[in-house]
Amino acid sequence: MIKDPESAPDPYDALAEAGVTPWTSHADLRDVPFELLARHLMTPAAQTAWDELRTVRGRLLVDLLRYDVDLAAELPGAVEEIDRELAEPGGGSGEPLSDEAAARLVADLVRFDV
């Protein structure tokens, strides 16, 4: 991946000295501030990086932006897959969700860091 010199620093790069990588478990990530403090590495940049990664929601966003996706190439296949699943028996049948049920589902989906 080519880094844009004018973009914000990658949180994983800022925390590399503490051994943080995209493969670090979320449980292990919770102990990173203690490691940084013990090694006198808790700089403002490290604090900002840890703040970005410490919640599941923030980490998912950082990880999502690490992938290069060609939407023009991926979209037709995704549409075909959705159409195929909806065409299967039971795939698209049934009553539409009420506004309240849809709102509850959306609320459940966006509450990652409980």
Secondary structure, DSSP 8 states (H G I E B T S, - for coil): ----TTS---HHHHTGGGT--TTS-HHHHTTHHHHHHHTT---HHHHHHHHHHSSHHHHHHHHHTTS---HHHHHHHHHHHHHHHHHSTTTS-S----HHHHHHHHHHHH----
